[in-house]
């Protein structure tokens, strides 16, 4: 299980309208983006929010947790990510399971629906968008060496390898793979 900070920063959710089915979201707020072990964010799965929007049933207005520095609402606003509450997310999830992946868009009341185009992420190279731009080494003193091609790697995947004594070199998705 992961929480909403991890899910929202997960590169695999790039450009998706993330729907969470738990009835109350935001009750523990959002932690500070502190650098943790191996130079990676302690609490997030990447350096930014990748989801295009968050759809939930109910937002907790008053978060309470020792690590909270802001509310979920504040965090989303800071990053320009729209959020929508008051949705029957379980019904929506059931519809998605029955119909499969669908394009969707959020339209603010009073805005002509046709004025907001669909953003079809299938027409873009999302791997290129989420991949690191330069090779980066984590835990350089590790006894075993692994090279990971970044096609949306999560910080926790790197963290787990490095904690086991691995030197992890993460390379961009289009980096040359030399055998020398």
Secondary structure as the mmCIF struct_conf table of DSSP 4:
data_model
#
loop_
_struct_conf.conf_type_id
_struct_conf.id
_struct_conf.beg_label_comp_id
_struct_conf.beg_label_asym_id
_struct_conf.beg_label_seq_id
_struct_conf.end_label_comp_id
_struct_conf.end_label_asym_id
_struct_conf.end_label_seq_id
HELX_RH_AL_P HELX_RH_AL_P1 UNK A 4 UNK A 8
TURN_TY1_P TURN_TY1_P1 UNK A 9 UNK A 9
HELX_RH_3T_P HELX_RH_3T_P1 UNK A 11 UNK A 13
TURN_TY1_P TURN_TY1_P2 UNK A 14 UNK A 15
STRN STRN1 UNK A 17 UNK A 19
BEND BEND1 UNK A 22 UNK A 23
STRN STRN2 UNK A 24 UNK A 25
TURN_TY1_P TURN_TY1_P3 UNK A 27 UNK A 28
STRN STRN3 UNK A 30 UNK A 31
STRN STRN4 UNK A 35 UNK A 35
HELX_RH_3T_P HELX_RH_3T_P2 UNK A 37 UNK A 39
BEND BEND2 UNK A 40 UNK A 40
STRN STRN5 UNK A 41 UNK A 41
BEND BEND3 UNK A 42 UNK A 43
BEND BEND4 UNK A 45 UNK A 48
BEND BEND5 UNK A 52 UNK A 52
STRN STRN6 UNK A 53 UNK A 55
BEND BEND6 UNK A 57 UNK A 57
STRN STRN7 UNK A 58 UNK A 59
BEND BEND7 UNK A 61 UNK A 62
TURN_TY1_P TURN_TY1_P4 UNK A 66 UNK A 67
STRN STRN8 UNK A 68 UNK A 70
HELX_RH_AL_P HELX_RH_AL_P2 UNK A 72 UNK A 78
TURN_TY1_P TURN_TY1_P5 UNK A 79 UNK A 80
STRN STRN9 UNK A 82 UNK A 84
BEND BEND8 UNK A 86 UNK A 86
HELX_RH_AL_P HELX_RH_AL_P3 UNK A 89 UNK A 99
BEND BEND9 UNK A 101 UNK A 101
TURN_TY1_P TURN_TY1_P6 UNK A 109 UNK A 110
BEND BEND10 UNK A 111 UNK A 111
HELX_RH_3T_P HELX_RH_3T_P3 UNK A 113 UNK A 115
BEND BEND11 UNK A 116 UNK A 116
HELX_RH_3T_P HELX_RH_3T_P4 UNK A 121 UNK A 123
BEND BEND12 UNK A 124 UNK A 124
HELX_RH_AL_P HELX_RH_AL_P4 UNK A 126 UNK A 130
BEND BEND13 UNK A 131 UNK A 131
BEND BEND14 UNK A 133 UNK A 134
STRN STRN10 UNK A 136 UNK A 138
BEND BEND15 UNK A 139 UNK A 139
TURN_TY1_P TURN_TY1_P7 UNK A 140 UNK A 141
BEND BEND16 UNK A 143 UNK A 143
STRN STRN11 UNK A 144 UNK A 150
BEND BEND17 UNK A 151 UNK A 152
HELX_RH_AL_P HELX_RH_AL_P5 UNK A 155 UNK A 163
TURN_TY1_P TURN_TY1_P8 UNK A 164 UNK A 165
STRN STRN12 UNK A 166 UNK A 172
TURN_TY1_P TURN_TY1_P9 UNK A 173 UNK A 174
#
